Amino acid sequence: MYNHLSNATPDIAAGTFTLNIDPHQILTETGSKSQEIVTADDGSETCITYSNSTRFYVTLQWTFLSSADATTIWNAYHNATRGNGMANSFVWSHPTDSHNYVVKFAGPISRNIKPGVIRGISQIKLRVLGNTT
């Protein structure tokens, strides 16, 4: 991913907030292009490319996340001075490639609650906008 992205500046100033909670299960990296395959009546196909840029998404999954880590993610999503839902970009520290990336939340998040105890967030999806170095 790192080699295919440009530098980016996060909306939330670097050093103010960095999401660095490692996934316990799987980290899925997905890359896609803004393209569409059009099939003609004769069965031939044409690829329409709208942009040569690649879009990257990462999905982080956990079997069990501590209440503290779940609260960090939950607050980062809902706090207007952090992610503010999917509005603001911030720094995410990749757990295996030693790089920091500028990301945004790519959808809603949910958490499991047992009466009186936050049981965790099972997954989040982030859109990768660029790298920080």
C-alpha positions in Angstrom: 0.0 0.0 0.0 2.7 2.4 1.0 4.4 2.4 -2.4 1.1 3.3 -4.2 0.1 6.3 -2.0 1.3 9.9 -1.9 1.9 11.9 1.2 -1.2 13.3 2.9 -1.9 15.7 5.8 -4.5 14.6 8.3 -7.3 16.9 9.4 -6.5 16.1 13.0 -2.9 17.4 13.5 -0.3 14.7 13.7 0.7 14.1 17.3 -2.8 15.1 18.5 -4.4 11.7 17.9 -3.1 8.5 16.4 -5.1 5.3 16.2 -2.7 2.4 17.1 -4.8 -0.5 18.3 -3.6 -3.7 16.7 -6.1 -6.1 15.3 -6.3 -9.5 17.1 -7.6 -11.5 14.2 -7.2 -10.2 10.7 -6.1 -7.0 9.0 -7.6 -6.9 5.5 -6.2 -4.5 2.9 -8.4 -3.9 -0.1 -7.3 -1.9 -3.2 -9.5 -0.8 -6.0 -9.5 1.5 -9.0 -12.3 3.8 -10.1 -13.3 1.7 -13.1 -16.3 0.2 -14.7 -16.6 -2.8 -17.0 -19.2 -2.4 -19.7 -20.4 -5.4 -21.6 -21.7 -4.9 -25.2 -24.5 -6.8 -26.9 -21.9 -9.1 -28.6 -20.3 -10.0 -25.3 -17.2 -7.9 -25.7 -16.0 -5.9 -22.7 -14.6 -2.4 -22.4 -13.1 -1.0 -19.2 -13.8 2.6 -18.5 -11.2 4.1 -16.1 -12.4 7.2 -14.3 -9.1 7.7 -12.4 -5.7 6.1 -12.3 -5.5 6.5 -8.5 -5.9 3.5 -6.3 -8.4 3.5 -3.4 -7.3 1.5 -0.3 -9.4 0.3 2.6 -8.3 -1.6 5.7 -10.6 -3.6 7.9 -9.4 -4.3 11.5 -11.0 -7.2 13.3 -10.9 -8.3 16.9 -12.2 -11.3 18.8 -12.3 -9.3 22.1 -11.3 -5.7 22.6 -10.7 -4.3 26.0 -13.2 -1.7 27.3 -10.4 0.9 27.2 -9.6 0.2 23.5 -13.3 0.0 22.5 -13.9 3.3 24.2 -10.9 4.9 22.4 -12.3 3.8 19.0 -15.9 4.7 19.9 -14.8 8.2 21.1 -12.6 8.7 18.0 -15.6 8.0 15.8 -18.1 10.2 17.6 -15.9 13.1 18.8 -16.1 16.1 16.6 -12.4 16.9 17.3 -11.3 13.4 16.2 -12.9 11.4 13.4 -16.4 13.1 13.6 -17.9 10.0 12.0 -16.4 9.8 8.5 -15.7 13.5 8.2 -12.1 14.0 9.6 -8.9 12.3 8.7 -6.4 11.2 11.3 -3.2 9.2 11.6 -3.4 5.4 11.9 -0.3 3.3 12.7 -0.1 0.1 10.6 0.7 -2.8 12.9 2.9 -4.7 10.5 4.5 -2.5 7.8 5.9 0.2 10.2 4.3 3.1 8.4 1.7 5.7 9.5 -1.2 6.5 7.2 -3.8 9.2 7.0 -7.2 7.6 7.2 -10.9 8.2 7.7 -13.5 5.9 9.1 -15.2 4.3 6.1 -18.6 3.5 7.7 -20.5 3.3 10.9 -19.2 1.3 13.9 -21.0 -0.8 16.4 -20.0 -2.1 19.8 -21.4 -4.9 22.0 -22.5 -4.1 25.5 -23.2 -6.5 28.3 -25.1 -4.7 31.2 -22.5 -2.5 32.8 -19.6 -3.6 30.7 -18.5 -2.7 27.2 -17.6 -6.0 25.5 -15.9 -4.6 22.5 -16.0 -3.6 18.9 -15.6 -6.5 16.5 -14.3 -4.5 13.5 -13.8 -1.2 11.9 -13.2 -0.2 8.3 -10.8 2.7 7.4 -10.3 4.5 4.1 -6.6 5.1 3.5 -6.0 8.6 2.0 -2.1 8.6 2.0 1.0 8.1 4.0 2.6 10.5 6.5 6.2 10.1 5.5 
